Amino acid sequence: MEIVLNRADMLIWAYPFWNVPNVLLIIVFGYLTFHVVAFWVHDMKKMRSKLTTVGTIYGLALVGVLVFGVGLMWI
């Protein structure tokens, strides 16, 4: 889908390595990691483990926003 959107100029890939010959990078790092973690969290037995894992992911995202957005003003 991303290739179709890119070909129609509806999606712009900002980096040269994030382009058609390297679509595997998009699949592995963009989609596969998300789905693996989502399945892993779904299969956890205890709700506390699920909340801890999802909370850790949100915490890392928040740290990234604070460091790169507020601190370094990259975002």
C-alpha positions in Angstrom: 0.0 0.0 0.0 2.8 2.4 0.8 4.4 1.8 -2.6 1.1 2.6 -4.3 0.7 5.8 -2.2 4.2 6.8 -2.9 3.8 6.2 -6.7 0.7 8.4 -6.6 2.6 11.2 -4.8 0.3 10.8 -1.8 3.1 9.6 0.5 6.5 11.1 0.5 9.5 9.1 1.8 11.9 11.7 3.2 15.0 9.5 3.3 16.6 7.8 0.2 17.1 4.5 2.0 13.4 4.4 2.8 12.4 3.8 -0.8 11.3 1.1 -3.2 14.4 -1.1 -3.2 14.4 -1.2 0.6 10.7 -1.9 1.2 11.8 -4.8 3.5 13.0 -2.1 6.0 9.5 -0.7 6.1 8.0 -4.1 6.6 10.5 -5.3 9.3 11.0 -2.1 11.3 7.7 -0.4 10.6 5.1 -3.1 10.8 6.6 -6.4 12.0 8.0 -5.1 15.3 4.6 -3.5 16.1 2.7 -6.7 15.4 5.1 -9.0 17.2 4.9 -6.8 20.4 1.1 -6.5 20.0 0.7 -10.3 19.8 3.1 -10.8 22.7 1.1 -8.4 24.9 -2.2 -9.9 23.9 -0.9 -13.4 24.8 0.3 -12.3 28.3 -1.6 -14.0 31.1 -1.7 -11.2 33.7 -3.3 -7.8 33.1 -0.5 -6.3 35.3 2.1 -7.6 32.8 0.1 -6.1 29.9 -0.2 -2.7 31.6 3.5 -2.7 32.6 4.6 -3.5 29.0 2.3 -1.0 27.4 3.2 1.6 30.0 6.9 1.1 29.4 6.4 1.6 25.6 4.4 4.8 26.3 7.1 5.9 28.8 9.9 5.4 26.2 7.9 7.4 23.7 7.4 10.2 26.2 11.1 10.3 27.0 11.8 10.5 23.2 9.4 13.4 22.7 10.9 15.2 25.7 14.5 14.6 24.6 14.2 15.1 20.9 11.2 17.5 20.8 11.6 19.7 23.9 15.3 19.3 24.6 16.9 19.2 21.2 14.0 20.8 19.3 14.2 18.3 16.5 10.5 17.8 16.3 
